[in-house]
Structure formats: C-alpha cells, structure tokens
Amino acid sequence: MKGKKIILGVSGSIAAYKSALLIRLLVKAGAEVQVIMTGSAKDFITPLTLSTLSKRPVLSDYFDPASGTWHNHVELGLWADCPDCCTACKYTCKMANGICDNLLLAVYLSARCPVFIAPAMDLDMLKHPSTQRNLDTLKKDGVNVIAPVDGELASGLIGEGRMEEPEKILSTLDLFFAGNLPLKGKMVLVTAGPTHEAIDPVRFIGNRSSGKMGFAIAEEAARNGAEVVLISGPTSLSTKQPNIRRILVESTEEMHRACLQESKKADLLIMAAAVADFRPDHIEESKIKKKNNSLQLSLVPTTDILSDLGKIKPAKQLLVGFALETDDETENAKIKISKKNLDFIILNSLRDQGAGFGHDTNKISILGKDGTVADYPLKSKQLVATDIINFLIPALKK
C-alpha cells in the first residue's frame, strides 16, 4: 500500500464510523488518502475527524466558496490508484444506474482505476432482489464488492449486512496491489488445532493443542498471496486474511475426508494439526452415568491422514508434516519423513521450554528428505510461521 493514492468515499450510513479506523490503517500502511463525504455522511461522523486522520481536507462539494477552490472530479478520478467506497444501500443503486448527483458519484464515473465498495445495510435490504441486482450489475461493471458480513446490525437484528471490518478491507486492498507476492497463484492447505474423538454426547478424547501454530501459518501463507484452505479442529481462534477459506471439523475422520477432498488442487500441504492417534471403538448414544468406581474404554487407531496423503501425493506437490516429540526427536522425525513420503517435517520438542502446546512461542527445526536441517531459535509463533513459509517458498519454485 505504500505510496498508493486512495480515494475513500463515505456515504450516509451508521457504518461511516468505521471509515476513521480504515483511514488510520491506510495511512499507517503508507497510502495517501483523500476522503470524499456525501452530505448525509456528515450526520454520522465529522469531516474534522476524517481530515485529521487523513491529513487532507475532506471534500464534499464541487466548489468551496470559502476558498474559491473548484474540486475537479475528472482530476480526482485520474489521481486515484483505487477509489474505495464505504456505501449505504442507496449508493449501490446510484452507482449501478449511473446516477451522478454529487461529487463522490462524479468521481466514481470518472475513475479509470479499480473500484472497491464495502456496502452496509440491514439484512432485509441486502436480500431484496433490487439490491442483489444492483450488486450484480456493479460486479459485471468490474467493481470489486467487499461483501457485508454477519453480525449485530444497527436495527438490533442479527444477520448479514454489517460492513466488513477495516482490517479485512485493508487486507483485501493490500492483496490486490501485491500482484508480485511469492505465493500468488498457489493453493496452500493447512491443518490446525486438535481433533476430538467422541466417547458419548458430552465427552471426548482430545489433546492440548490450541491451533495457534497452524493458524499463524495459514495467515502467513495468505499474506504472501496464496489461496489458503484451513482445515481446523475445535478452536476459538479466528482468521484475518480474506483469502483464507476455513473448514471446521471435529473428529480425525472428518479431517481425513476434508484433506483428501481439498488436497487434490493444492500445491503445498502443511499438516500442523495435532490429530488424535486413537478413538473409542464405540460411541455411547447417551451420557455415561457414574455407576462404578472405574470405567474402561476400548480404543482403536484413527486413520493416518498424513500417511494417506503421502500415498496419493502428486509429483509436484509438497507435503510437510509436523512432529512433536519428547525422546529421540531427530531420529523419530527422520523415520516419519521416509515412512510417510514427506518432503519436509517441522520438528519441535516438548523438552524445549516455551515450545509445544498452549504457548505463544515455538522452537523448530525443519528437516528435508534430502537430509538438510535448518534450526531456528525460540520465537513467537507468528515469526515461526514466517520462517516456515520463507523456507518453503524456494522449494515450491523448483
């Protein structure tokens, strides 16, 4: 975003308050921001607020009688690298039908650069056929629509219609301008979190995995331009990058099916999930009551997802596993590479303080099937994810 010229159009909507944070994020990212507000937008947020954050006077009218300045909509349209509009429902209608009754709409019609809109409206307004027709028309005209999301609306209702959060809008613009990102055009599959194997309707066998490492890897791959499929076991974590498609699973068998389905088109598979090795051989239909002093569970092995993916791996696909070990760490990791047909394995040890489950940090080594070993010191999981993706990028280009 550094050096990009962004026109941020703000129309009359309760979501106009989000424009202040979006401006701040854009400016922090190095963009030049020129705000154009409609008259009704000023009822929701003041021009003084937005001009202070953008470090430019806010424009609203063609002519400013106080300064005698003419705001040329053609020049503004040519100046921008990207007009980005935070729009209310009526503006999607006006834009789709070429209505030009204010400066913002005149700039939109004059712009030669890509246009993004982030609409906000109540859920019934969004679902109305006329609104959907207008959005379809804008898409056909080449406008990039950043779709509203589910959430609490100003009406008090819960549903789709809430304007996308400023951080996601920034990520969308960042990805658009970053056409030379190293993983652009690549599809990356990441697994994360634990799996839960049901004992009865309320109990399960699981592990202490938080999913933080897998989620950090997914975010980093997406930040580098990849289209990411994140297959996640039960976790409270959320994603930020818009080019991450998340698939929620619970059991090892569910994760196995999702991996086999999604791996077919993947260039890179990073299997960071802590998959349960065993499951109960029988799931009780009702909650088990505490009748005796002991309870015996009969366990059977779960499906080996990594091994199955190794058996069907195409020649140009990279398969990366994780190994969390407590003893003979390196030797066990090397055996796993050979046995499961992996290209690389990422090793961490529970013996290393600050590594493993539950921590915000990790300490890893990356072992290759050719015998190479890359060791890294203890870092935050976000920085570890950066190390992993940076290590794998050259291997994808071979």
N, C-alpha and C positions, 0 to 999 in steps of 0.2 A: 504493500500500500504506500510505501514511501514515495513522496513526490507526486502521487496521483491527485488529480483535481476532481473533487466530488461535489456535485450539487445535491444538497439534501432538501427535498421538498416536504413540507409538513402541512397537512390539511386538518380540518376540524374534527378531532376525534379525541376521546379520553386517552387513547394510546399516545397522544402527542408528547406526553411527559417522558416517554422512553427516548425521544429524539435527543434529549440532553445528554444521556449516557452514551448514545450512539456517536454523537459528535465528539465527546471526550475520547472515546475509544479510537475513532478515526484519526483525530489529531495526534493522539499518543502513538499511533502506528505510522505517523509521518505524512498523512494526507493533508491536502489543502481543502477546506470545507467552506462552501458558500451556501448559506441557508436561504431558502425562499419559503415564506409562510403565506398561507391564504388568510384572509380577514378573519374567518371563523377559528383558525388555529390559535389566534392570539387570545381567544377566550379561555384556552386550556393551558397555555404556557406563554410567558412573556418574551418578546423579541430581545429584551435586555439579557435574559438568561442565555439565550442561544447565541447572541452576538459575543457575549463574554467568553463563552466556551469555544466558539469558532474563530475568535479573534478577527472577525469581519463584521461589518454592518449587515444586519438582516434585511433582505429585500422583500417587498410585498407588492409594490405598485410599479407601473411603467415609469412614472415620473415622480420625483421627490421635490415638491415645491420649496421646501426649506433650503435645500442646497442647489436647486435648479438642475439636478442630475437626471438624465434620461437613462433608464436601465434597458439596454438593448437586448431583447430576448434572443435575437439571432446570434449575437456575440456570445451570450451566456451559453447557448446551446452548443456552439463550436468550442468554447473554452473547456467544457467538461470532458473528463475521461469516462465519467459514469454518473448520470443522474440517478439518485436513489430516493424514492418517494415513500414516505410513511403515509398511507392513504386511508381515508374513510370510504364507506361504501359508495357514496355518490361520485367519488373521484374515479373509481373503476369504470363507472358508467360514462362519465365525461371523456376519459381517456380513450375508451373503446370506441366512442362515437365521434371523436374529433371535435368535441365542443371546446371552444377556446374563449373563455370569458374572464381570464385573469393571467397574471404574469407566469405563474407556475405552469399552467397548461400551454401557454405560448412557448415557453422554453422546452417543454416536452415535445411539442410538434416540430421544433426547430433543431432538436438534438440529432446528431449523426452518430453518436456513440451508443454503446449498450445501455439499456434502461432496466433497472430493477424496481419492483414495487413490493412493499410489505403491508398488505391490507389488514385492517382491523374492523370488525363489526360483530353484531350479535349473531348467535348461531343460526337463527331463522332467516336473517337477512343474507347470510352467507349461502345457505342452502337454497335460497329462492332461485328458480330457473333463470330469471333475468340476470342475476348476479353471476351465475355459473356461465351463462352465455357471454357476458362481458369479459370474464376472466379467460374464457376460451379464445375469444377474439384477440385479447391482448397477447396471449401466448402465440397465436398464429401470426401476429404482427411482429413477433420477435422480442416481446417484453419478457423479462425473467421474473416470474412471480414467486416470491418467498412466501409460501403458504402459511396462513394462520394455524395456530396450534390449539390443542385442547387446554382448557384451564378455566379459572373463575373469570367471569365477564362482568362488566360494569353493571349490567342488569341484575346481577345476583345469580344468574343461571350458570350452569357448568356445561361446557361443551366447546366445540371448535369455533374459533372466531377471534381468539386472543392473538394480538400481533406477536410475531416471533421475537424472542429476546435479542437485545442489541448485540450480545456476544456472538450469537449464531449468525446474525446479519453480517457482522464483521468477518466472520469465518467464511461465509459464502462469497463475499467480495474478494477476500484475500485469495481464496482458491481460484476465483475467476481470473484474477490478474496474474497469478503464478502459473502461467502456462508451461514453464520450463522446469517444474518440480520433478525431482528424480523418479518418483513413483507414479507420475501421471500416466494413465492408460493401463496401469497394473491393477489386478484384483488380488487383495490380500484377505485371507481368512484367519481369524484369531479366535481361540477359545479362551475362556476365563472363568474364574470362580470355582466353587466346589460342585459336586453333584450330590443329590440327596436320594438315598435308596429307602423307600418306604418300608416300615415294619407293620404299621397299622395306619388308620386315617390321621393320626396325630403325631406319630413318632417316626423317626428316620435314622439311618446311619449316614454320617457325613464327616466332614473334616473342618479344620480351622481356616481354610483359605478365604481371604477377603475379596479376591478378584482384582486387587489394586494393580498387580503387575500386568495382567492381561489387558485391562482397560487402558493403562498407560501406553502399552504397545500399540493398541488399536488407535488411540488418539495420535500417536506419533506417526504411524503409517499414513493415517488420513491427512495429517498436516503436511506430509511430503507428497500429497497428490493422489494417493491410492484410493480406489473404491474399496471400502472395508466391510466385510461381513463379520460381525462379532457375535459368536455363539456363547451365550453366558448362562452359567448355572445361577442358582439363587444368590442374589447380592443386592444391596441397597444402592449401589453405585449408578451414576448416570453418565451419559456421554455429551460432549460439547460440539465436536466436529459434525457438520451436516452430512458429510459423505460416509458416515458410519451407519450401516443397517444392522440393527440388533435383533437377534433371535433368542428368545427366552426358552430355556429348557430346565428341567428339574433332575431327571434321572440320567444315568450313564447311557441307557438305551435310547433316550430321546436325543441326547447329544450325538450319539453314534449315527442315528438316522439323519440328523441335520448336517453333520460333517460330510457324510457320503453324498448327500444331495448337493451341497454348496461347493464341495471341493472340485467339482468337475471343471469349472471355469477359472479356478484360482491359479495365479502364478506363484504365490507364496503362501504356505500354511505355517502358522506359528501356534503350536499347541501348548498354551500356558495354563490350561485348566488343571485343577487337582482332581482328577477323576477317581471315584471310589473304585477300589480293586475288588470288593466283594459286596454282595447284596443278599438279603434274606431269600431263601428258596421258596418262601410262601409269604404272601401279604395278607394279614388278617383283615376281614371286611369290617369288623367292629373294633373299637378300642379295647386293648388287652387290659383286663382288670387285675389288680394286685391281689391275687388269691394265695400265692405261696411266697416263701422267702427267697426263691430263686426263679430265674427264667432262662431257659436255654433257647438260643437262636441257631438255626442251621443256616450256614452261609455258603453261597456258591460264587465262583468268579464272575465278574462282569465282563462284558465284551471289551476286548483290547482295541480301542479306537485307533491309536497310533499305529499299531501293527497292521490293521486292516487298510489304513490309508497308505502305508508303505508298500503294501502288496499291489495296489492299483495306481501308484504314482506314475504320471506321465514322465517322459524323459526330461522335459524342460521345466518341470515343476520342482520347486524347492520345498522340502519338508523339514521343519525344525521342531524338535521336541524339547521338553524341559525335564530335568532330573533334580529332584530334591532328595539329597542323600544324607545319611548320618555316619556311614562307615565305608571305607574304600571308595571314596566318592569318584575319583577319576577313572578307576578301573571299571566300576559299575556303569559309568556314563559311556565309556568306550564300547562296552558289551551291548548297551542299548542301541548305539548307533548302528552297529553291524546287524543285530538281531531284527531291528525294525525298519531297516532300509532308510535311515535318516541321512540328510545332507549335513546337518549341524545339530548339536544338542547344547542347550544352555544349562549349565550346572550351577546349583547353589547348595550350600550345606547348612543344615541346622546347627552345626557346631560354630559357625561364624556369627558372632554377636551382631544383632541388628538385621540379620538376613532371614528369609523364610516367611512363614505365615504371619499375618497381622501387623507387620511393621510397615512404616512408610519408606524404609530403605531396603536395599538389597546389595549383595556382593556376588558377582557372577564370573564364570569362565565360559567362553564359547569354544567348543571342540568341533572340529571338522572331520569328515570321514577320511580326509587325506592326511590326518594326523596333526594338523595345525591346532594350536591352542592360543587363545587370547584371554589374558587375565585382566580383570578390572577391579579397582578398589571399591569400598563401600560408598554408595551414593544413594540419593533419593531415587525412588522407582521411576519418576519422570525422566531423570537423567540416565538411568539404566536403560530405559526404553529407547532413548536417543542413541545410546551406544549400540544397542542391538540392531536398530534399523540402519544406522550408518554402516555397521559391519556387513549387513546383508545386501545393501544396495549394489555394491560391485559384483556380488555373486549372481544377482538377477540379470546383470548385463552380459554375462558370459554366454 
